[in-house]
Amino acid sequence: MEKHQYEEQLVQLANEGKYNDLLTLAEKVVEEYPTWHIAWHYLAVAHGLLGNHEKAISYFIKVLEIKHQSTKALYGLSVSFHALKMYNEAISCLLKHQEINGPEYKISYGLGINYIEIGDLDKAIEALTQALELNPQSEETMFCLADCYRLCAKYTMAISLYERSLAIHADNVSVIHNIAVCYKHLNDNEHAIEFYNKALKIDPAFVRSLRNIVEIYVEIGQEKEAKQRIAEAFATQPNSTEIQELFDKQNNLDKLIN
C-alpha cells in the first residue's frame, strides 16, 4: 500500500479513538517503511494514547532522529513528558517547537501549564497571556491564568479573568468559588458570601464553598446562619461524608458549649 493511503488510515483510526487498531497498523507500517517518520510518529501516538508514555517518548525521539525539526514529534514528546511529570523536559520541547514554528495557542497554553507545575508563576502568566491573545475565547486559559494571578495575590486581576470565563460558562462552580475566595482575600465578606451562595445554589454539595461560607459567618458572629447552612446542606446531601463531618462537628461543638 502507498504511504499516503497508510497515512489516511492512521489518521482515521486516531480520530475514531481506535487506539489498539492504530497501534497494530502503525507497527505494520514501520516494518514496511522503517525510515518513514510518519509511521514512527503514529506508533508513538498510539502508545501515548494507550498510556504507555515511556514507549511513546522513545518513538517520538526516533521521529526526531529521522526528521530533526518535526514539530509534531516535539509536541507529542511534551504531552508524554507532562504525563510522566517531567515538566522541565516538556517545557524544553515546547520552547523548541515555538522556536521553529512561532507562537501557537496549544504551545503557549502547554508552556503555561508546565510552568505552573514547576512553580514558576511569572513565566506561567506570560505564556498563558500569550495563549489567551491567540485564543481569546478559551475558557480553560482564562481559568488557569486567573488562578495564577490568585496564587500571586493579584486578586482584582484574577476576578476580572474569572468573570470573563463566567461569561462563557455561567454555571462553572469552580470559577464562582474562586471568585469568592478572591473577595475573601480582599476582605470583602459581602461579595465573598454572595459568590459562595451562588456556588452552593448550583451545587449544594460543593463542600469547599460550604466550609468557607460557614467560616465567614462564624468570623462575623453569625453562628446561627452558619448552623443553618450546615443543616440545610446535610438535609439535602445526607450521603456526603464531608458534609456529615461538618454537621457532626457542629453538633459536638454545641454539646460542649451547652
Summary of the structure (lengths in Angstrom):
residues: 258
radius of gyration: 24.5
end to end distance: 83.5
largest distance: 83.7
contacts: 840
relative contact order: 0.05
helix: 80%
strand: 0%
